Amino acid sequence: MNPIVVIGAGPQGLAAAAHLLERGLVPLVLESGDAAASAVAEWGHVRLFSRWAELIDPASRRLLEPTGWTAPVQGYPTGAQWIEHYLAPLAAVLGDRVRYGARVVGVGRKGRDLSVDAGRADQPFVIHVERSDGAEERIEASAVIDASGTWRMPNPAGADGLPALGERAAADAGVLAHRMPASEEASALAGGHVVVVGNGHSAATTIGVLSRVAKSAPGTRVTWVLRRGAVGNTFGGGSSDELPERGALGQRAKDAVDSGLVRLVTGFRTEQIVLDGGQAVLVAEDGRRLEPAARIFVATGFRPDLSFLSEMRVDLDMRLQAPAKIAAEVDPNVHSCGSVRATGAADLEQPEPGFYIVGAKSYGRAPTFLALTGFEQVRSVVAAIAGDREAAERVELVLPETGVCGGSGLFDAPGEQPGSGSCCAAEPQLIQLGRAPAAR
């Protein structure tokens, strides 16, 4: 019997394997890195805004507990702690059902290319793998769950979705990074000028780290660049967010701006990055130039890697590159009132029977994914693969609200583009946020 192949040994991929085992099915997890959750390890210094209870999949818990493992119950872990206390033990229990150093480079149907209809659904999937030692492998599967995430596909600083002129050269020179800095790296930039490009939780986290440096080291300048012409919901939902740490994250960023530790620049759409004596200068489409920066941190979100799905029949939204059935729910252009419904197999199934996209990749370019969402997705998808339609259609999750009403905010400057697509206000408006409870 062919296994069910899961692409990616991150939080959702490992959870999918646990659910498959619980259903008596045979999982095979293919992970490109040399250890479980290798992408999480790259941001291991970052503290999550979800509590431990929201970061552990129920089937994975049931698989782990007989080994003597005890679930952490309090606090907000860093990525490294999430791995140490949950994801690594889960991978260890799964054992050789997880293969490391196995990069998926193609998924297809045996003997059928994309254009062939005849007998297509009767053929097994074939997964082409490149191993870390350079060897190639072809694996047959009865179903495929793509949980490969988006971490290694960061969006560029360029405002048109393409790298700005000079962006690659700046990255090669070490003055531009598509990631969040650790405290040590941020401290090394004390006294210099640092630029953060982006809007969202990663940008707010980066601003929080850098603002602490600016507070302790006078002379440190931090510039926060937004493409949109208005602040909109940049600071999140504050005390109205049902995830308190997520609300506090935005509030801390707002405080940093209000106190003058961080300069906020809006409507700045990067066209070019010019190297200047070991520093870098951002140039906007309208000709504005920022002062030279010692480091630029690009936190503009991520996008899915669709390169290995060229022979799969998939139905993706043309804007978000997310499964079409959930795109309207997560679209940051129109997403209203800060809540997203739970999604399951019916939303994630593709025209290619037996193929599902789950986890952060299922949200495409949308930034609102939570681990809770992914755990519910894989529960439903595995139930569908096992033939339990009742369980697949059942919703076992209510997601917390963000406290933010409306879409992504007005992209162009006020007056240029009326209407926001929000269900909650006739006109776009800047929400005055209260102070969130102090973080624990």
Buried (B, 14 or more C-beta within 10 A) or exposed (E): EBBBBBBBBBBBBBBBBBBBBBBEBBBBBBBBBEBBBBBBBBBBBBBBBBBBEBBBBBBBBEBBEEEEBEBBEEEBBBBBBBBBBBBBBBBEBBEEBBBBBBBBEBBBBBEBEEEEEEEBEEBBBBBBBBBEEEEEEEBEBBBBBBBBBBBBBBBBBBBEEEBBBBBEBBBEBEBBBBBBBBEEBBBBBBEBBBBBBBBBBBBBBBBBBBBBBBEEEEEBBBBBBBBBBBBBBBBBBBBBBBBBBBBBBBBBBBBBBEEEBBBBBBBBBBBBBBBEEEBBBBBBBEEBEBEBBBBBBBBBBBBBBBEBBEBBBBEBBEEBBBBBBBBEBBBBEBBBBBBBBBBBBBBBBBEBEBBBBBBBBBBBBBBBBBBBBBBBBBBBBBBBBBEBEEBBEEEEBEBBBBBBBBBBBBBEEEEEEEEBEBEEEEEBBBBEBEEBEEBE
